[in-house]
Amino acid sequence: MDNPREEKFGDSQASPRGANAAPGDSQASPHGLVRGFGLLEATALNMSNMVGVGPFITIPLIIAAMGGPQCMLGWLLGAVLAICDGLVWSELAAALPGTGGSYLYLREAFRRTRLGGLLPFLFIWQFVFSGPLEIGSGLIGITQYVSYFWRTMSAGQGRWIVAGTGLLVIALLYRRITAVGKLTVVLWVGMLATVGWIIAGGLAHFHAGVVFDFPPGAFTFTRGFAAGLGSAMLIAMYDFMGYYDICYVGGEVRNPERVIPRSILYSVAAIAVIYLGCNLSIIAVVPWREAMQSKFIASEFIERLYGAKAAGAVTVLVLWTALASVFALLLGYSRIPYAAAVDGHFFGVFARLHPTGHFPHVAVLVMGGLAILAGMWDLDKVISALLTSRILIQFLAQIFAVHLLRKEGRALPFRMWLYPVPSVIAFVGWSYIFLTSGWGYVGFGVLTLAVGCGAYRVWRMRVGQAAG
């Protein structure tokens, strides 16, 4: 249940109830959106996004990245990076508690610089690639776990699973935000049940000799170790991604200056513990040399402990958790083109709200459709491409946005602890992941940026011609 005191604080940027606000809504935000998310729903949204299917499909990948259980170092460093970057998001979200997340932060922080128009445009540009890729990775994970039941599934049949799941999520989101908030909590409970079962089973059958079976030279620092650690951190951050999802729907959060920072920090802390427990539990039962070959490691883990029927049950829970993640992602990401369109920086059709549900239905449909297309690709390529295309424009640029807001003296309801240490750690961490991702993906990230700059120039010329 939400804290009843949250209702008393209101929102410093909320507008009076407009024509688009639905009867019975306690608070309405600008542009007709309804503030229906409290701390419980916000934390549930973030955590559902963060867990999703990620750790259940990436444990084999992260073990392979470093060739043994020393991959846990990548998880630990990823947790540190997530906390530091979460403080960056928290400060920005509390200072600018509107809809759109990074788009809003970059637009406001850089508005007095030469990059004031370029960076928000580039964020939307790269988001056209990275957003659907992230949602699509969840659809791919769902298909992998469906194959536990359907061992003869062909590639074409897997694509039908991707498409059907994507359409289901779109249908679930095609409703009012207050109903969406309640559904988010229900999905979140299913996620907690899944990871709770896995952690409890692993602790009850914990074999330290299996967990700490390090290969020779596991911690010898070489160029290969550095590259492997970067790959492990990339996978870890893919799994941690989502601690900021509530920022994208900031215009639909009650008392956002208090709720958003708390939901981010609570989510990162809780998921760090859950991930550590899940990974240690699984490789304590399934030796890492076998685990790195699995496509549905959670199901095989439970099958070894409790048999095929229990494995089938946990597979259903993993699918539930994955569905919750895809749901949370599409909910948040559909608000980004909406916010840009409302400000006149994107196609106007995305600014439309559903006439009765008061949610950006065009954005939900378009982003959901693109995610289905992304779900037709290979998982490892999807993960690397989505992160490298996002790091330069979003994560690194936002770190500088914090410093600009502080420099101009803007009121900051939340300030990161030990400033500027967390922002420096976040900058170094993201840069390291980007540079060790492989030259092909580095090139993809740089090319995305370069083409976006060209697209921005064309867009500005057309805007100028229209104004003339």
BELVEN-V197542 format. One line per field, one symbol per residue. ss: DSSP state (@ for helix, = for strand, . for the rest). psi: psi as a letter, one per 30 degrees, with the letter a starting at -180 (. if undefined). A space follows every 50 residues. Layout:
ss->???
psi->???
This chain:
ss->.....@@@@..................=.@@@.=..=.@@@@@@@@@@@@ @..@@@@@@@@@@@@@..@@@@@@@@@@@@@@@@@@@@@@@@@@@...=. .@@@@@@@@........@@@@@@@@@@@@@@@@@@@@@@@@@@@@@@@@. ....@@@@@@@@@@@@@@@@@@@...@@@@@@@@@@@@@@@@@@@@@@@@ @@@@...@@@@...........@@@@@@@@@@@@@@@@@@....@@@@=@ @@=..@@@@@@@@@@@@@@@@@@@@@@@@@@@@....@@@@.....@@@@ @@@@@@.@@@@@@@@@@@@@@@@@@@@@@@@@@@@@@@@@@@.....@@@ @.........@@@@@@@@@@@@@@....@@@@@@@@@@@@@@@@@@@@@@ @@@@@@@.............@@@@@@@@@@@@@@@...@@@@@@@@@@@@ @@@@@@@@@@@@@@@@@.
psi->klkffeffeakfgkllkaffkkkfkekkllgflkifkaeeeeeeeeeeee dbfdffffeeeeeeefhaffffeeeeeeeeeeeeeeeeeeeeeeeiiakf beeeeeeeegfglfgeeeeeeeeeefefeeeeeeeeeeeeeeeefefeei fgkleeeeeeeeeeeeeeeeeefilleeeeeeeeeeeeeeeeeeeeeeee eeefhkjeeeehiklkgegkjleeeeeeeeeeeeeefeefkffgefefhf fgkkhffeeeeeeeeeeeeeeeeeeeeeeeeeffejkffeeffkfieeee eeeeefleeeeeefeeeeeeeeeeeeeeeeeefffefeeeeeggglkfff fkkkfefhlieeeeeeeeeeeeeefflkeeeeeeeeefffeeedeeeeef eeeeeeefgkkjfkkkkhkgeeeeeeeeeeeeeefgfkfeeeeeeeeeee eeeeeeeeeeeeeeeee.
